[in-house]
Amino acid sequence: MSVKISNYENVTVLAPSEDLLGDAAEVLHEKAMELVGKGRRELVVDCAEIDGFDSRALEVLLDMQAQCEEGLGTVKLCGLSPTCAKILEITRLARRFELLPDLESAVRSFTY
């Protein structure tokens, strides 16, 4: 799996190319931790190409959020499919992340 990484000033967007299942979730985690290690703390996960994710992906998202919060940053999710949104709702993780409809609104939401 590939993860496209784009920077918009202080915001970094990670856009996975396939569902976050098993090893794909690990790839996202590795990329995100590399970015956090370089001081990038404002992250958006663009889920436009994702139709689902598993429990490991949820753990990855929570770890990303924790690591970013340590540096006073955050992780926001955008472009969620109905299935992904439902998974977050059922697991009560929707309240842990700011969920935005599209990439543009997610990036703009970081404007201070």
C-alpha positions, 0 to 999 in steps of 0.5 A, spaced: 500 500 500 502 507 498 500 513 502 501 519 499 503 525 503 502 532 501 504 538 505 499 545 506 503 550 510 503 547 517 498 541 515 500 534 513 495 530 509 496 522 509 492 519 503 492 511 504 491 508 497 487 502 500 483 500 506 486 500 512 487 492 514 492 489 517 499 491 514 496 497 510 495 500 517 502 499 519 504 502 513 500 508 515 503 508 522 510 508 520 509 514 515 505 518 521 510 516 526 516 518 521 512 525 520 511 526 527 518 525 529 520 530 524 516 535 528 509 535 523 504 535 529 498 537 524 495 531 521 489 530 516 488 522 514 484 523 507 480 517 507 477 518 500 480 512 497 478 507 504 472 503 504 473 500 511 478 499 516 480 494 522 481 494 529 489 495 528 487 501 524 483 504 529 489 503 534 493 506 529 489 512 529 489 513 536 496 512 537 497 518 531 492 522 535 496 521 542 503 522 539 500 529 535 497 531 542 503 530 546 506 536 541 500 540 542 497 538 535 492 533 532 489 528 527 483 530 523 479 525 518 476 527 512 472 524 506 470 518 510 465 513 507 459 511 510 462 504 513 468 508 516 463 513 519 459 508 522 465 504 525 467 510 528 460 511 531 459 504 533 466 504 537 465 511 540 471 513 537 468 519 532 468 523 538 476 523 539 477 526 532 474 532 528 471 529 522 470 533 516 467 532 509 473 533 504 480 535 504 479 542 503 475 543 509 480 539 513 486 543 511 482 550 512 480 547 519 487 548 522 487 556 520 488 559 526 
